[in-house]
Amino acid sequence: YRLEATFLGLYGVATPLPLHYAVRILRAVYRQDGSLVEEPTRRLPGEPDVPEREPGSTPTRDFLDILHHRLISLFYRSWAKYRYHVTFGMRQHDEVTDYLLWLIGCSPEWDEATLGVRPLRLLRYAGVLTQHPKSAVTLEGVLFDYWRDIRVAVESFVGRWVPLKRSDLNGIGTA
């Protein structure tokens, strides 16, 4: 396949190069009526009828396209780097998801078996899970939203007594 990018080019209307380069390339590629120039190829007797290069290409244009390809690839990388929806789910390039998981207290290596819930579904709640102070109403909303078929009610500050072993108790004057 051949893709011709019509922006960020090294030749054409907005060329950063001296204008005579663009004029030379365009004259070599296009006729006066706008159709592509089909250059006759010189062949030795008995050589197959194969064109030397594709229609619409010249040696100068082909060389500039090598540089142009690098510019386009750098442009795409910088474009994709700052668009989360493009890199989401790409394991090698999805740093933002890792940062968000760390922000809510999860490791990117943890899976559903470790947490009991799918870690990527928790990203939806990153904003409320990082708020301080955390309220019972917020927790109730997150739990209700995550498990829609379960009725959730959170009761704050419920006291209880926890029995401790004697070895876990503090003692004055004992070392």
Biotite code that builds the C-alpha atoms (Angstrom):
import biotite.structure as struc

atoms = struc.array([
    struc.Atom([0.000, 0.000, 0.000], chain_id="A", res_id=1, res_name="TYR", atom_name="CA", element="C"),
    struc.Atom([1.090, 3.564, -0.598], chain_id="A", res_id=2, res_name="ARG", atom_name="CA", element="C"),
    struc.Atom([-0.063, 6.371, 1.651], chain_id="A", res_id=3, res_name="LEU", atom_name="CA", element="C"),
    struc.Atom([0.449, 9.952, 0.600], chain_id="A", res_id=4, res_name="GLU", atom_name="CA", element="C"),
    struc.Atom([0.282, 12.419, 3.481], chain_id="A", res_id=5, res_name="ALA", atom_name="CA", element="C"),
    struc.Atom([-0.817, 15.869, 2.376], chain_id="A", res_id=6, res_name="THR", atom_name="CA", element="C"),
    struc.Atom([0.294, 17.750, 5.471], chain_id="A", res_id=7, res_name="PHE", atom_name="CA", element="C"),
    struc.Atom([3.567, 18.469, 7.241], chain_id="A", res_id=8, res_name="LEU", atom_name="CA", element="C"),
    struc.Atom([5.343, 17.976, 3.936], chain_id="A", res_id=9, res_name="GLY", atom_name="CA", element="C"),
    struc.Atom([8.766, 18.945, 2.731], chain_id="A", res_id=10, res_name="LEU", atom_name="CA", element="C"),
    struc.Atom([7.447, 19.949, -0.693], chain_id="A", res_id=11, res_name="TYR", atom_name="CA", element="C"),
    struc.Atom([4.229, 21.559, -1.801], chain_id="A", res_id=12, res_name="GLY", atom_name="CA", element="C"),
    struc.Atom([2.557, 24.837, -0.912], chain_id="A", res_id=13, res_name="VAL", atom_name="CA", element="C"),
    struc.Atom([3.847, 25.131, 2.666], chain_id="A", res_id=14, res_name="ALA", atom_name="CA", element="C"),
    struc.Atom([7.340, 23.767, 2.086], chain_id="A", res_id=15, res_name="THR", atom_name="CA", element="C"),
    struc.Atom([10.058, 24.767, 4.557], chain_id="A", res_id=16, res_name="PRO", atom_name="CA", element="C"),
    struc.Atom([12.621, 24.161, 1.790], chain_id="A", res_id=17, res_name="LEU", atom_name="CA", element="C"),
    struc.Atom([13.603, 26.700, -0.877], chain_id="A", res_id=18, res_name="PRO", atom_name="CA", element="C"),
    struc.Atom([10.792, 27.061, -3.383], chain_id="A", res_id=19, res_name="LEU", atom_name="CA", element="C"),
    struc.Atom([12.805, 25.790, -6.346], chain_id="A", res_id=20, res_name="HIS", atom_name="CA", element="C"),
    struc.Atom([12.831, 22.273, -4.805], chain_id="A", res_id=21, res_name="TYR", atom_name="CA", element="C"),
    struc.Atom([9.050, 22.138, -4.697], chain_id="A", res_id=22, res_name="ALA", atom_name="CA", element="C"),
    struc.Atom([8.705, 23.574, -8.204], chain_id="A", res_id=23, res_name="VAL", atom_name="CA", element="C"),
    struc.Atom([11.209, 21.056, -9.569], chain_id="A", res_id=24, res_name="ARG", atom_name="CA", element="C"),
    struc.Atom([9.402, 18.116, -7.943], chain_id="A", res_id=25, res_name="ILE", atom_name="CA", element="C"),
    struc.Atom([5.948, 19.236, -9.015], chain_id="A", res_id=26, res_name="LEU", atom_name="CA", element="C"),
    struc.Atom([7.060, 19.920, -12.606], chain_id="A", res_id=27, res_name="ARG", atom_name="CA", element="C"),
    struc.Atom([8.646, 16.484, -12.796], chain_id="A", res_id=28, res_name="ALA", atom_name="CA", element="C"),
    struc.Atom([5.554, 14.776, -11.414], chain_id="A", res_id=29, res_name="VAL", atom_name="CA", element="C"),
    struc.Atom([2.627, 16.653, -12.965], chain_id="A", res_id=30, res_name="TYR", atom_name="CA", element="C"),
    struc.Atom([1.861, 17.793, -16.504], chain_id="A", res_id=31, res_name="ARG", atom_name="CA", element="C"),
    struc.Atom([0.289, 21.140, -17.303], chain_id="A", res_id=32, res_name="GLN", atom_name="CA", element="C"),
    struc.Atom([-3.207, 19.589, -17.271], chain_id="A", res_id=33, res_name="ASP", atom_name="CA", element="C"),
    struc.Atom([-2.680, 18.084, -13.796], chain_id="A", res_id=34, res_name="GLY", atom_name="CA", element="C"),
    struc.Atom([-2.251, 14.470, -14.875], chain_id="A", res_id=35, res_name="SER", atom_name="CA", element="C"),
    struc.Atom([0.755, 12.432, -13.771], chain_id="A", res_id=36, res_name="LEU", atom_name="CA", element="C"),
    struc.Atom([3.774, 12.285, -16.033], chain_id="A", res_id=37, res_name="VAL", atom_name="CA", element="C"),
    struc.Atom([4.531, 8.803, -17.298], chain_id="A", res_id=38, res_name="GLU", atom_name="CA", element="C"),
    struc.Atom([8.241, 8.874, -18.034], chain_id="A", res_id=39, res_name="GLU", atom_name="CA", element="C"),
    struc.Atom([9.453, 6.537, -20.746], chain_id="A", res_id=40, res_name="PRO", atom_name="CA", element="C"),
    struc.Atom([11.885, 4.039, -19.367], chain_id="A", res_id=41, res_name="THR", atom_name="CA", element="C"),
    struc.Atom([15.033, 2.989, -21.159], chain_id="A", res_id=42, res_name="ARG", atom_name="CA", element="C"),
    struc.Atom([15.366, -0.759, -21.432], chain_id="A", res_id=43, res_name="ARG", atom_name="CA", element="C"),
    struc.Atom([17.892, -3.073, -22.896], chain_id="A", res_id=44, res_name="LEU", atom_name="CA", element="C"),
    struc.Atom([16.704, -5.463, -25.593], chain_id="A", res_id=45, res_name="PRO", atom_name="CA", element="C"),
    struc.Atom([15.051, -8.498, -24.012], chain_id="A", res_id=46, res_name="GLY", atom_name="CA", element="C"),
    struc.Atom([14.506, -6.760, -20.642], chain_id="A", res_id=47, res_name="GLU", atom_name="CA", element="C"),
    struc.Atom([10.950, -7.086, -19.223], chain_id="A", res_id=48, res_name="PRO", atom_name="CA", element="C"),
    struc.Atom([8.572, -4.135, -19.494], chain_id="A", res_id=49, res_name="ASP", atom_name="CA", element="C"),
    struc.Atom([8.699, -3.029, -15.830], chain_id="A", res_id=50, res_name="VAL", atom_name="CA", element="C"),
    struc.Atom([8.724, 0.661, -14.903], chain_id="A", res_id=51, res_name="PRO", atom_name="CA", element="C"),
    struc.Atom([11.743, 1.847, -12.921], chain_id="A", res_id=52, res_name="GLU", atom_name="CA", element="C"),
    struc.Atom([9.619, 3.689, -10.377], chain_id="A", res_id=53, res_name="ARG", atom_name="CA", element="C"),
    struc.Atom([6.022, 4.311, -9.504], chain_id="A", res_id=54, res_name="GLU", atom_name="CA", element="C"),
    struc.Atom([4.043, 6.942, -11.403], chain_id="A", res_id=55, res_name="PRO", atom_name="CA", element="C"),
    struc.Atom([4.232, 10.287, -9.625], chain_id="A", res_id=56, res_name="GLY", atom_name="CA", element="C"),
    struc.Atom([7.628, 9.733, -8.052], chain_id="A", res_id=57, res_name="SER", atom_name="CA", element="C"),
    struc.Atom([10.981, 11.293, -8.780], chain_id="A", res_id=58, res_name="THR", atom_name="CA", element="C"),
    struc.Atom([14.356, 10.624, -7.170], chain_id="A", res_id=59, res_name="PRO", atom_name="CA", element="C"),
    struc.Atom([14.223, 13.962, -5.320], chain_id="A", res_id=60, res_name="THR", atom_name="CA", element="C"),
    struc.Atom([10.689, 13.329, -4.112], chain_id="A", res_id=61, res_name="ARG", atom_name="CA", element="C"),
    struc.Atom([11.554, 9.778, -3.051], chain_id="A", res_id=62, res_name="ASP", atom_name="CA", element="C"),
    struc.Atom([14.511, 11.036, -1.014], chain_id="A", res_id=63, res_name="PHE", atom_name="CA", element="C"),
    struc.Atom([12.443, 13.751, 0.658], chain_id="A", res_id=64, res_name="LEU", atom_name="CA", element="C"),
    struc.Atom([9.748, 11.162, 1.406], chain_id="A", res_id=65, res_name="ASP", atom_name="CA", element="C"),
    struc.Atom([12.277, 9.223, 3.505], chain_id="A", res_id=66, res_name="ILE", atom_name="CA", element="C"),
    struc.Atom([12.701, 12.309, 5.696], chain_id="A", res_id=67, res_name="LEU", atom_name="CA", element="C"),
    struc.Atom([8.993, 13.046, 5.480], chain_id="A", res_id=68, res_name="HIS", atom_name="CA", element="C"),
    struc.Atom([8.182, 9.552, 6.760], chain_id="A", res_id=69, res_name="HIS", atom_name="CA", element="C"),
    struc.Atom([10.264, 10.206, 9.882], chain_id="A", res_id=70, res_name="ARG", atom_name="CA", element="C"),
    struc.Atom([8.500, 13.537, 10.488], chain_id="A", res_id=71, res_name="LEU", atom_name="CA", element="C"),
    struc.Atom([5.082, 11.914, 10.143], chain_id="A", res_id=72, res_name="ILE", atom_name="CA", element="C"),
    struc.Atom([6.005, 9.063, 12.503], chain_id="A", res_id=73, res_name="SER", atom_name="CA", element="C"),
    struc.Atom([7.255, 11.539, 15.141], chain_id="A", res_id=74, res_name="LEU", atom_name="CA", element="C"),
    struc.Atom([4.096, 13.598, 14.681], chain_id="A", res_id=75, res_name="PHE", atom_name="CA", element="C"),
    struc.Atom([1.923, 10.504, 15.195], chain_id="A", res_id=76, res_name="TYR", atom_name="CA", element="C"),
    struc.Atom([3.825, 9.441, 18.325], chain_id="A", res_id=77, res_name="ARG", atom_name="CA", element="C"),
    struc.Atom([3.477, 12.879, 19.898], chain_id="A", res_id=78, res_name="SER", atom_name="CA", element="C"),
    struc.Atom([-0.203, 12.999, 18.898], chain_id="A", res_id=79, res_name="TRP", atom_name="CA", element="C"),
    struc.Atom([-0.918, 9.561, 20.408], chain_id="A", res_id=80, res_name="ALA", atom_name="CA", element="C"),
    struc.Atom([1.094, 10.236, 23.570], chain_id="A", res_id=81, res_name="LYS", atom_name="CA", element="C"),
    struc.Atom([-1.337, 12.903, 24.753], chain_id="A", res_id=82, res_name="TYR", atom_name="CA", element="C"),
    struc.Atom([-4.560, 11.159, 23.753], chain_id="A", res_id=83, res_name="ARG", atom_name="CA", element="C"),
    struc.Atom([-5.474, 8.641, 26.412], chain_id="A", res_id=84, res_name="TYR", atom_name="CA", element="C"),
    struc.Atom([-8.210, 7.005, 24.337], chain_id="A", res_id=85, res_name="HIS", atom_name="CA", element="C"),
    struc.Atom([-5.670, 6.068, 21.644], chain_id="A", res_id=86, res_name="VAL", atom_name="CA", element="C"),
    struc.Atom([-3.207, 4.283, 23.939], chain_id="A", res_id=87, res_name="THR", atom_name="CA", element="C"),
    struc.Atom([-5.768, 2.803, 26.347], chain_id="A", res_id=88, res_name="PHE", atom_name="CA", element="C"),
    struc.Atom([-5.346, -0.955, 26.531], chain_id="A", res_id=89, res_name="GLY", atom_name="CA", element="C"),
    struc.Atom([-2.036, -1.040, 24.638], chain_id="A", res_id=90, res_name="MET", atom_name="CA", element="C"),
    struc.Atom([0.039, -2.911, 27.214], chain_id="A", res_id=91, res_name="ARG", atom_name="CA", element="C"),
    struc.Atom([3.418, -1.419, 26.266], chain_id="A", res_id=92, res_name="GLN", atom_name="CA", element="C"),
    struc.Atom([2.258, 2.183, 25.789], chain_id="A", res_id=93, res_name="HIS", atom_name="CA", element="C"),
    struc.Atom([-0.521, 2.685, 28.346], chain_id="A", res_id=94, res_name="ASP", atom_name="CA", element="C"),
    struc.Atom([1.343, 4.496, 31.121], chain_id="A", res_id=95, res_name="GLU", atom_name="CA", element="C"),
    struc.Atom([-1.638, 6.669, 32.085], chain_id="A", res_id=96, res_name="VAL", atom_name="CA", element="C"),
    struc.Atom([-3.691, 3.645, 33.167], chain_id="A", res_id=97, res_name="THR", atom_name="CA", element="C"),
    struc.Atom([-0.786, 2.439, 35.306], chain_id="A", res_id=98, res_name="ASP", atom_name="CA", element="C"),
    struc.Atom([-0.516, 5.875, 36.950], chain_id="A", res_id=99, res_name="TYR", atom_name="CA", element="C"),
    struc.Atom([-4.256, 5.985, 37.650], chain_id="A", res_id=100, res_name="LEU", atom_name="CA", element="C"),
    struc.Atom([-4.198, 2.494, 39.165], chain_id="A", res_id=101, res_name="LEU", atom_name="CA", element="C"),
    struc.Atom([-1.279, 3.477, 41.407], chain_id="A", res_id=102, res_name="TRP", atom_name="CA", element="C"),
    struc.Atom([-3.184, 6.621, 42.395], chain_id="A", res_id=103, res_name="LEU", atom_name="CA", element="C"),
    struc.Atom([-6.116, 4.586, 43.729], chain_id="A", res_id=104, res_name="ILE", atom_name="CA", element="C"),
    struc.Atom([-3.831, 2.098, 45.476], chain_id="A", res_id=105, res_name="GLY", atom_name="CA", element="C"),
    struc.Atom([-3.736, -0.772, 42.971], chain_id="A", res_id=106, res_name="CYS", atom_name="CA", element="C"),
    struc.Atom([-0.781, -2.269, 41.176], chain_id="A", res_id=107, res_name="SER", atom_name="CA", element="C"),
    struc.Atom([-1.030, -2.650, 37.381], chain_id="A", res_id=108, res_name="PRO", atom_name="CA", element="C"),
    struc.Atom([0.100, -6.285, 37.805], chain_id="A", res_id=109, res_name="GLU", atom_name="CA", element="C"),
    struc.Atom([-2.895, -7.156, 39.981], chain_id="A", res_id=110, res_name="TRP", atom_name="CA", element="C"),
    struc.Atom([-5.719, -8.995, 38.278], chain_id="A", res_id=111, res_name="ASP", atom_name="CA", element="C"),
    struc.Atom([-9.314, -9.833, 39.120], chain_id="A", res_id=112, res_name="GLU", atom_name="CA", element="C"),
    struc.Atom([-8.267, -12.870, 41.179], chain_id="A", res_id=113, res_name="ALA", atom_name="CA", element="C"),
    struc.Atom([-6.059, -10.696, 43.398], chain_id="A", res_id=114, res_name="THR", atom_name="CA", element="C"),
    struc.Atom([-8.513, -7.829, 43.946], chain_id="A", res_id=115, res_name="LEU", atom_name="CA", element="C"),
    struc.Atom([-11.856, -9.566, 43.637], chain_id="A", res_id=116, res_name="GLY", atom_name="CA", element="C"),
    struc.Atom([-12.905, -6.905, 41.104], chain_id="A", res_id=117, res_name="VAL", atom_name="CA", element="C"),
    struc.Atom([-11.620, -5.960, 37.660], chain_id="A", res_id=118, res_name="ARG", atom_name="CA", element="C"),
    struc.Atom([-8.941, -3.269, 38.154], chain_id="A", res_id=119, res_name="PRO", atom_name="CA", element="C"),
    struc.Atom([-9.822, -1.383, 34.971], chain_id="A", res_id=120, res_name="LEU", atom_name="CA", element="C"),
    struc.Atom([-13.392, -0.929, 36.188], chain_id="A", res_id=121, res_name="ARG", atom_name="CA", element="C"),
    struc.Atom([-12.022, 0.876, 39.237], chain_id="A", res_id=122, res_name="LEU", atom_name="CA", element="C"),
    struc.Atom([-10.518, 3.614, 37.046], chain_id="A", res_id=123, res_name="LEU", atom_name="CA", element="C"),
    struc.Atom([-13.995, 5.069, 36.705], chain_id="A", res_id=124, res_name="ARG", atom_name="CA", element="C"),
    struc.Atom([-13.927, 5.889, 40.418], chain_id="A", res_id=125, res_name="TYR", atom_name="CA", element="C"),
    struc.Atom([-10.377, 7.290, 40.593], chain_id="A", res_id=126, res_name="ALA", atom_name="CA", element="C"),
    struc.Atom([-11.654, 10.792, 41.295], chain_id="A", res_id=127, res_name="GLY", atom_name="CA", element="C"),
    struc.Atom([-13.817, 9.875, 44.273], chain_id="A", res_id=128, res_name="VAL", atom_name="CA", element="C"),
    struc.Atom([-11.436, 7.233, 45.633], chain_id="A", res_id=129, res_name="LEU", atom_name="CA", element="C"),
    struc.Atom([-8.661, 9.832, 45.954], chain_id="A", res_id=130, res_name="THR", atom_name="CA", element="C"),
    struc.Atom([-10.790, 12.500, 47.678], chain_id="A", res_id=131, res_name="GLN", atom_name="CA", element="C"),
    struc.Atom([-10.127, 13.443, 51.280], chain_id="A", res_id=132, res_name="HIS", atom_name="CA", element="C"),
    struc.Atom([-12.025, 13.065, 53.524], chain_id="A", res_id=133, res_name="PRO", atom_name="CA", element="C"),
    struc.Atom([-13.756, 9.961, 52.281], chain_id="A", res_id=134, res_name="LYS", atom_name="CA", element="C"),
    struc.Atom([-17.426, 9.849, 53.209], chain_id="A", res_id=135, res_name="SER", atom_name="CA", element="C"),
    struc.Atom([-19.894, 7.023, 53.712], chain_id="A", res_id=136, res_name="ALA", atom_name="CA", element="C"),
    struc.Atom([-22.163, 8.509, 51.049], chain_id="A", res_id=137, res_name="VAL", atom_name="CA", element="C"),
    struc.Atom([-19.333, 8.405, 48.499], chain_id="A", res_id=138, res_name="THR", atom_name="CA", element="C"),
    struc.Atom([-18.483, 4.795, 49.382], chain_id="A", res_id=139, res_name="LEU", atom_name="CA", element="C"),
    struc.Atom([-22.147, 3.871, 49.139], chain_id="A", res_id=140, res_name="GLU", atom_name="CA", element="C"),
    struc.Atom([-22.382, 5.511, 45.703], chain_id="A", res_id=141, res_name="GLY", atom_name="CA", element="C"),
    struc.Atom([-19.287, 3.714, 44.402], chain_id="A", res_id=142, res_name="VAL", atom_name="CA", element="C"),
    struc.Atom([-20.458, 0.319, 45.685], chain_id="A", res_id=143, res_name="LEU", atom_name="CA", element="C"),
    struc.Atom([-23.965, 0.828, 44.311], chain_id="A", res_id=144, res_name="PHE", atom_name="CA", element="C"),
    struc.Atom([-22.590, 1.894, 40.921], chain_id="A", res_id=145, res_name="ASP", atom_name="CA", element="C"),
    struc.Atom([-20.187, -1.063, 40.736], chain_id="A", res_id=146, res_name="TYR", atom_name="CA", element="C"),
    struc.Atom([-22.713, -3.721, 41.801], chain_id="A", res_id=147, res_name="TRP", atom_name="CA", element="C"),
    struc.Atom([-25.999, -2.392, 40.441], chain_id="A", res_id=148, res_name="ARG", atom_name="CA", element="C"),
    struc.Atom([-28.033, -5.452, 41.377], chain_id="A", res_id=149, res_name="ASP", atom_name="CA", element="C"),
    struc.Atom([-27.064, -5.315, 45.075], chain_id="A", res_id=150, res_name="ILE", atom_name="CA", element="C"),
    struc.Atom([-28.629, -2.843, 47.488], chain_id="A", res_id=151, res_name="ARG", atom_name="CA", element="C"),
    struc.Atom([-25.898, -1.143, 49.520], chain_id="A", res_id=152, res_name="VAL", atom_name="CA", element="C"),
    struc.Atom([-26.237, 0.804, 52.766], chain_id="A", res_id=153, res_name="ALA", atom_name="CA", element="C"),
    struc.Atom([-23.208, 2.121, 54.658], chain_id="A", res_id=154, res_name="VAL", atom_name="CA", element="C"),
    struc.Atom([-23.559, 2.915, 58.350], chain_id="A", res_id=155, res_name="GLU", atom_name="CA", element="C"),
    struc.Atom([-20.852, 5.161, 59.776], chain_id="A", res_id=156, res_name="SER", atom_name="CA", element="C"),
    struc.Atom([-19.037, 4.826, 63.088], chain_id="A", res_id=157, res_name="PHE", atom_name="CA", element="C"),
    struc.Atom([-20.445, 1.501, 64.235], chain_id="A", res_id=158, res_name="VAL", atom_name="CA", element="C"),
    struc.Atom([-18.591, 0.527, 67.393], chain_id="A", res_id=159, res_name="GLY", atom_name="CA", element="C"),
    struc.Atom([-17.648, -3.006, 68.335], chain_id="A", res_id=160, res_name="ARG", atom_name="CA", element="C"),
    struc.Atom([-15.440, -4.787, 70.812], chain_id="A", res_id=161, res_name="TRP", atom_name="CA", element="C"),
    struc.Atom([-12.583, -6.854, 69.480], chain_id="A", res_id=162, res_name="VAL", atom_name="CA", element="C"),
    struc.Atom([-11.128, -9.459, 71.831], chain_id="A", res_id=163, res_name="PRO", atom_name="CA", element="C"),
    struc.Atom([-7.309, -9.388, 71.937], chain_id="A", res_id=164, res_name="LEU", atom_name="CA", element="C"),
    struc.Atom([-4.923, -12.060, 73.101], chain_id="A", res_id=165, res_name="LYS", atom_name="CA", element="C"),
    struc.Atom([-3.026, -11.251, 76.271], chain_id="A", res_id=166, res_name="ARG", atom_name="CA", element="C"),
    struc.Atom([0.247, -11.133, 74.296], chain_id="A", res_id=167, res_name="SER", atom_name="CA", element="C"),
    struc.Atom([-1.165, -8.311, 72.151], chain_id="A", res_id=168, res_name="ASP", atom_name="CA", element="C"),
    struc.Atom([-2.066, -6.060, 75.103], chain_id="A", res_id=169, res_name="LEU", atom_name="CA", element="C"),
    struc.Atom([0.084, -3.173, 76.363], chain_id="A", res_id=170, res_name="ASN", atom_name="CA", element="C"),
    struc.Atom([1.350, -3.366, 79.886], chain_id="A", res_id=171, res_name="GLY", atom_name="CA", element="C"),
    struc.Atom([2.841, -0.658, 82.102], chain_id="A", res_id=172, res_name="ILE", atom_name="CA", element="C"),
    struc.Atom([6.192, -1.558, 83.577], chain_id="A", res_id=173, res_name="GLY", atom_name="CA", element="C"),
    struc.Atom([6.717, -4.679, 81.506], chain_id="A", res_id=174, res_name="THR", atom_name="CA", element="C"),
    struc.Atom([9.488, -4.982, 78.984], chain_id="A", res_id=175, res_name="ALA", atom_name="CA", element="C"),
])
